[in-house]
Amino acid sequence: MSGFFRQESASEITLHVWVTSKSARDVIEGVTTRADGKSHLRLRVRAAPEDGKANAAVRQLLSQQLDIPASRVRVIGGEASRTKTIRLTGAAQSLAPALLALAAQSGK
């Protein structure tokens, strides 16, 4: 299940997400594997994909769920795409188990 993120260093994790915008609620739905074999953490956000609103909602959702400041969550790829690459900074050794727990409790 951990194919959706990679620990880059002691302080950085790269996370791959699939985002559905204009949803009824902000929620993490779990891990999905696409036909190309790549895994993504699947997110739904209420914000529309315009003027960076959906990206901001993704940052906010992840920061709340991981209990880290939004300033430690950056969209580093796919700003205008459903598939995004996210960089999390901080204590990677505590973020990795938290990501696995989020994926396991999907949809809650």
C-alpha positions as CSV (number, residue, x, y, z in Angstrom):
1,M,0.0,0.0,0.0
2,S,2.9,2.4,0.5
3,G,3.6,2.8,-3.2
4,F,1.7,6.1,-3.1
5,F,4.5,7.8,-1.2
6,R,8.3,7.8,-1.0
7,Q,10.5,9.0,1.8
8,E,13.1,11.3,0.1
9,S,15.1,12.1,3.2
10,A,14.7,12.3,7.0
11,S,12.6,15.4,6.5
12,E,10.8,15.0,3.2
13,I,8.2,12.7,1.7
14,T,6.9,12.8,-1.8
15,L,3.2,11.8,-2.1
16,H,1.1,11.0,-5.2
17,V,-2.5,11.9,-5.0
18,W,-5.6,11.7,-7.3
19,V,-8.0,14.5,-6.7
20,T,-11.7,14.8,-7.5
21,S,-12.8,18.4,-7.1
22,K,-16.3,19.9,-6.6
23,S,-17.2,17.0,-4.3
24,A,-19.9,17.0,-1.6
25,R,-17.2,16.9,1.1
26,D,-13.5,16.9,1.8
27,V,-12.3,13.4,2.4
28,I,-9.5,10.9,1.9
29,E,-10.9,7.8,0.2
30,G,-7.8,5.5,0.3
31,V,-5.3,4.2,-2.1
32,T,-6.1,3.5,-5.7
33,T,-3.9,1.8,-8.4
34,R,-4.3,3.0,-12.0
35,A,-4.0,0.9,-15.1
36,D,-0.4,2.1,-15.5
37,G,0.4,0.5,-12.1
38,K,1.0,3.8,-10.3
39,S,-0.7,4.1,-6.8
40,H,-2.2,7.3,-5.6
41,L,-3.9,8.5,-2.4
42,R,-7.4,9.3,-3.5
43,L,-8.8,12.6,-2.3
44,R,-12.1,14.5,-2.7
45,V,-12.4,18.2,-2.1
46,R,-15.3,20.6,-2.3
47,A,-13.3,23.4,-4.0
48,A,-13.5,23.9,-7.7
49,P,-10.4,23.5,-9.9
50,E,-10.0,27.2,-10.6
51,D,-7.5,29.8,-9.5
52,G,-5.7,27.3,-7.3
53,K,-8.7,26.7,-5.0
54,A,-8.6,22.9,-5.3
55,N,-4.8,22.8,-4.7
56,A,-5.3,24.9,-1.6
57,A,-8.1,22.5,-0.4
58,V,-5.8,19.6,-1.0
59,R,-3.1,21.2,1.1
60,Q,-5.6,22.1,3.9
61,L,-7.1,18.5,3.9
62,L,-3.7,16.9,4.2
63,S,-2.4,19.3,6.8
64,Q,-5.5,18.7,9.0
65,Q,-5.4,14.9,8.6
66,L,-1.7,14.7,9.2
67,D,-1.8,17.3,12.0
68,I,1.0,19.4,10.4
69,P,1.0,23.1,9.4
70,A,-0.2,23.8,5.8
71,S,3.1,25.4,5.2
72,R,4.7,21.9,5.3
73,V,2.4,20.7,2.4
74,R,3.4,21.8,-1.1
75,V,2.0,20.9,-4.5
76,I,5.2,20.3,-6.5
77,G,3.7,18.8,-9.7
78,G,0.4,18.6,-11.4
79,E,-1.0,21.9,-10.3
80,A,-3.6,21.9,-13.2
81,S,-4.1,18.1,-13.2
82,R,-6.1,15.6,-11.2
83,T,-2.9,13.7,-10.4
84,K,-0.6,15.8,-8.2
85,T,2.7,15.3,-6.6
86,I,2.9,16.6,-3.0
87,R,6.0,17.3,-0.9
88,L,5.6,17.0,2.8
89,T,8.3,18.3,5.0
90,G,9.0,17.6,8.6
91,A,9.8,14.4,10.5
92,A,9.4,11.8,7.7
93,Q,9.6,8.9,10.2
94,S,6.4,10.1,11.9
95,L,4.6,11.1,8.6
96,A,5.1,7.7,6.9
97,P,3.0,5.8,9.5
98,A,0.5,8.6,9.6
99,L,0.0,8.3,5.8
100,L,-0.4,4.5,6.1
101,A,-3.0,5.0,8.8
102,L,-4.9,7.6,6.7
103,A,-5.0,5.2,3.7
104,A,-6.3,2.4,6.0
105,Q,-9.1,4.4,7.5
106,S,-10.3,5.7,4.1
107,G,-13.6,7.4,3.7
108,K,-14.0,8.4,7.3
